[in-house]
């Protein structure tokens, strides 16, 4: 009797083992069937292996957080060295723009290629960008280096979150995502302190050289210890390379990048170096609109091959969560970028002291993220904490708009701490929401949308903040002193006021002018925080523990059905093989 035909297109893990092993015992066949049925379930790590994997992810994500804030305290010195206060937004916006534009790209990379190698490639790109920034001789080269840094950084948090979803059970994801987010916050916390110390004592270029050894250590640990099972994403990983490349949507990435660059340019230049009604402003707005429409039409036409598939965006927790992160990104990045200017230009402290002051910004965020993640992992509900956190942050943001040159340290520190506690409660939970609302195969795309939304808000905040600051300086400086011109103040940079002022009286007036000019950036943070509240209320009110239990139940039922089906197939083949042997043994 001929052997039964085998489907050549079937995955070997399911159809190429165990069938035809007629000599195996029934018990062995059942165990083998159960093993095969479980082969597509996520493989959670435990003990020391999980600890090493999470440690390596945290090291990589520390780089992401470090460069988010390390530039802030160095910016006054950089603008003074390069005479480039008008470029101040681009030192932050170039980094945030690249992170924003390439989030969908790296989301698809993590979905269709092994997340570990995507993560390592991102670290490599980040290291190259760090070297470019550290060796920059002009402001333009530094801006290019910051953009390259952002290109690499766009895969760091993305890759880390994708790997977390592969190595832990669903109900534990909020806790481990909180660990990764806390690592980013620790990097952000250390950034101002380390950046201030390096800027004051060895030079601002070491703010970028420091990334090289940290990145090297992360790469070494990942290469040696990080061996991850991607069974839950096997279908995507096994696609032909041609289909994988089609999913990356290079044309869509270019259209989106051009659209966002046009928007940021007009937001930065409008009303400051060009009028809002000028042909350049109108042209940039038109370019932004046309390219964005083309991007959206392309996404609709590509369907499942789109950078951002519409079926994912239509999930309520995804589009509401994206708006929450977009508005909170405006609030968070606005304060992260412009509070160091308040400390150095208005209060006259050093870069090191400014970094220490920024601990009030980041440490409460770490505490709130950690506590909220642990509570959500224990009880499962997450939307209530998001709503309460945003409400708290909104109240504190309102009081922050009252900061002036004479605000005592106790007051500004208390307001920043309360604001950041509220933000820490809310800003990580949209990532938890997408884990509940999406299937495991779509979480990489969901993470990309979430991180993209946050960074887009931050990019807009930096550009709009610069516009508000420079326009306010042009009107406020003449009100306070005629001893120096507006252009002299702008050319001197935020760290050059003391050297520019001819006497202490003029210096005091310049600091008052700076304090008043920065109020617009605080109002921007207030608007962003308040706008997040209705979107948070509009989220799907799910319980991640209940979702995890339901998925486990469905998986167990699927395993049982698969095991029974495979057992029946094995028995049928065994009977056919036995009949064949009987036929060969009978007399002719």
Residue, then its C-alpha position, 0 to 999 in steps of 0.5 A: x500500500x502506498x504511503x499517505x500523501x503529505x501536503x507540501x504546503x503545510x508547516x512542518x511543525x504541524x504535519x511533518x512529525x509523528x504521523x506514520x510512527x506506527x510503533x509508538x504507544x498511544x500514550x506517546x502519541x497523545x503526548x506528542x499531539x498535545x505538544x504539537x497543539x501547544x506549538x503555536x502558543x506564546x512561550x513565556x520565560x521564567x526565572x533567570x532567563x526572563x531576568x536577563x532578557x528584561x535587563x537587556x531590554x532595559x539597558x537598550x530603553x535607557x538609551x531612548x530615555x537618556x537622549x530624550x532629556x539629556x539634550x535639554x540641559x545642554x541646549x543653552x550651552x549649545x546655542x551659545x557655542x553655535x549662536x543658534x537659538x533659532x535652531x533650538x527647536x530642531x535639536x529636540x524636534x529632529x530627534x522626535x520627528x525621526x522617532x515619530x515618522x519611523x514608528x510604523x516602519x519599525x512596528x512592521x519590522x517587529x511584526x515580520x522579522x525577529x524582534x531581537x534582531x530589529x532591536x539590535x539593529x536599532x541600537x546600532x543605528x543609535x550608536x552611529x547617530x551618537x557619534x555623529x552628534x558627538x563630533x558635530x562641528x556645526x549646528x546643521x550637523x548636530x541636527x542631522x545627528x539628532x535625526x539619525x539618533x531618532x531613527x535608531x531610537x524609534x526601534x528601541x522602545x518598539x522592539x522592547x515592548x514587542x519582545x515583552x509581549x513574546x516572553x510573558x503571559x498576558x496578565x503579566x504584561x502591564x507589570x513588565x511593560x511598566x519595568x521597561x517604561x520605568x527604565x526609559x524614565x530612569x534614563x530620562x531621570x539620569x539624563x538631565x543630571x548626567x547631561x548637566x554634569x558632563x556639560x559643566x565639567x567635560x563638555x556637552x559632546x560627552x552627552x552623546x559619547x556616553x551612549x556608546x558604552x551603554x549600547x555596547x553592553x546592551x548588545x553584548x547581553x542580548x547576543x549572549x543571553x536573549x534567545x526568544x521563542x516567537x511561536x505566537x508570531x510564527x505565521x508572520x515570520x514564515x512569510x516569504x521575504x518579498x511579502x515581508x518587504x511589501x508589508x514595510x510600505x516604503x512609499x507610505x513612510x516617505x509620504x508620511x515623513x514629508x507630511x510631518x516635516x512640512x507641518x513642523x516647519x510651518x509651526x516653527x517658522x510661522x509668525x516668527x521668521x515668516x508670516x502665517x499668510x505668506x506663500x511659504x506658510x501656505x505652501x507648507x500647509x498645502x504640502x502637509x495636507x496633500x501628502x497626508x491625504x495621499x498617505x491615508x489613501x495609500x493605507x486604504x488601498x494597501x489593506x493588510x499590506x499597509x503600514x497602519x491597517x485600517x482594521x487595527x485603527x478602527x478598534x476604539x481602544x486604539x484610536x482613543x488611546x492614540x489620542x490620549x498619548x498624542x495629547x499627553x505627549x504634547x504636555x510631557x515633552x513641552x515641559x521636559x524641553x522648556x523647564x530646563x530653560x526656566x531653571x537656567x535662563x530665569x533662575x540662573x542656575x548651572x546645567x548641573x543644578x538644572x539637571x538636579x531640579x529636573x529630578x522633580x519631573x522624572x522621579x515621580x513619573x517612575x514611581x507612578x508608572x511602577x505602582x500603577x503597573x503593579x496595581x493593574x496587573x493585580x486587579x486588571x482594570x486600567x481605564x479608571x487610573x488613566x482618568x484619575x491620573x489625567x485629572x490630577x495632572x490637569x489641575x497641577x498643569x493649571x498652577x504651573x502656568x503661574x511660574x515666574x522668576x520669583x517662584x520659590x523652589x518648594x512651590x515649583x517642585x511640588x507642582x511638578x511632582x503632582x503633575x508628573x505623578x498624574x502623568x505617570x498614572x496615565x501615560x503607560x496604560x494605553x499600551x496595556x489597553x492595546x494588549x487587551x484589545x488586539x490579538x497577539x499578532x497585531x500588538x506590534x502594530x498597536x505599539x507602533x501606533x501608540x508610540x508614534x502618537x506620543x512622539x508626534x505630540x512631542x514633536x509638535x510641542x517642541x516646534x510650537x513651543x519654540x514659536x511661542x518662546x521666540x515671539x514672546x521674547x521679541x515682545x517682552x524684552x523691549x518692555x523690560x530693558x532697552x540696554x540690549x536688543x532682542x537679537x542680541x538676546x537670541x544670539x546669546x542663547x539661554x545660557x548667555x544672559x549673564x555674560x550679555x547683561x552689562x549689570x545685575x539690574x539688566x540681568x534681572x530684567x532679562x530673566x523676568x522677560x524670559x520667565x514671562x516668555x516661557x508661560x506660553x509653553x506651560x499653557x501648551x502643556x495645560x491644553x495637552x493635559x486637559x484634552x487627554x481627559x475625554x479621550x481617556x473616558x472614551x476608551x474600552x473599559x476592559x479588564x486585562x486579567x479577564x481578557x487573559x483568562x478568556x484567551x487561555x480558555x479558548x487556547x485550552x479548548x483549541x489544544x483539546x480539539x487539536x489533540x483529538x483531531x491529531x490523535x484520530x489522524x494517527x489512529x487512522x494512519x496506524x490502521x491503514x498501515x496495519x491493514x497494509x501489513x496484513x495484506x502483504x502477509x496473506x497468501x496470494 
